């Protein structure tokens, strides 16, 4: 009979490792998407002369701002 606190299968350690790996990957993905969202908000705050220094037009900014946070 197995104890309640002992893993039922031998791969429980691997499953825990896999879960942590997936959780880290998901966290990294969400952080990148949030960062991209913040960059788009900052881009919308730039003035026309700053956009021209970057080689962008207001239309480029409008198109970029219209994208959802998960789009690249």
VMD Tcl script that draws the C-alpha trace (Angstrom):
set ca {
  {0.00 0.00 0.00}
  {1.30 3.45 -0.83}
  {1.38 6.32 1.56}
  {-0.58 9.46 0.84}
  {2.64 11.46 0.70}
  {4.60 9.15 -1.59}
  {4.37 9.55 -5.35}
  {2.28 6.88 -7.03}
  {4.50 6.70 -10.09}
  {8.25 6.97 -10.44}
  {7.93 9.93 -12.82}
  {6.47 12.30 -10.23}
  {9.79 14.17 -9.99}
  {9.85 14.59 -13.76}
  {6.23 15.78 -13.77}
  {7.07 18.41 -11.17}
  {10.08 19.51 -13.23}
  {7.94 19.66 -16.39}
  {5.26 21.72 -14.63}
  {7.85 24.23 -13.40}
  {9.36 24.43 -16.88}
  {5.96 25.09 -18.45}
  {5.05 27.64 -15.76}
  {8.33 29.51 -16.37}
  {7.68 29.49 -20.13}
  {4.16 30.80 -19.67}
  {5.36 33.54 -17.32}
  {8.04 34.57 -19.83}
  {5.47 34.69 -22.65}
  {3.08 36.83 -20.61}
  {5.87 39.22 -19.60}
  {6.90 39.69 -23.25}
  {3.32 40.38 -24.29}
  {2.84 42.88 -21.48}
  {6.11 44.60 -22.42}
  {4.98 44.82 -26.05}
  {1.66 46.34 -24.91}
  {3.50 48.95 -22.83}
  {5.76 49.83 -25.76}
  {2.74 50.42 -27.97}
  {1.22 52.71 -25.36}
  {4.50 54.65 -25.11}
  {4.71 54.90 -28.89}
  {1.27 56.51 -28.98}
  {2.47 59.20 -26.56}
  {5.30 60.39 -28.81}
  {5.00 63.71 -30.61}
  {5.23 64.14 -34.39}
  {8.85 65.34 -34.36}
  {9.87 62.31 -32.26}
  {8.09 59.96 -34.67}
  {9.86 61.53 -37.63}
  {13.21 61.00 -35.84}
  {12.31 57.33 -35.63}
  {11.21 57.24 -39.26}
  {7.58 56.59 -38.37}
  {4.38 58.30 -39.44}
  {1.25 58.80 -37.35}
  {-0.40 56.19 -39.59}
  {2.31 53.65 -38.64}
  {1.61 54.35 -34.97}
  {-2.14 54.05 -35.45}
  {-1.66 50.68 -37.19}
  {0.64 49.46 -34.43}
  {-1.74 50.60 -31.68}
  {-4.64 48.79 -33.35}
  {-2.92 45.43 -32.85}
  {-3.90 43.24 -29.92}
  {-1.28 42.61 -27.24}
  {-0.56 39.08 -28.47}
  {0.18 40.16 -32.05}
  {3.74 40.91 -33.06}
}
mol new
graphics top color blue
foreach p $ca { graphics top sphere $p radius 0.5 }
foreach p [lrange $ca 0 end-1] q [lrange $ca 1 end] { graphics top cylinder $p $q radius 0.2 }
display resetview
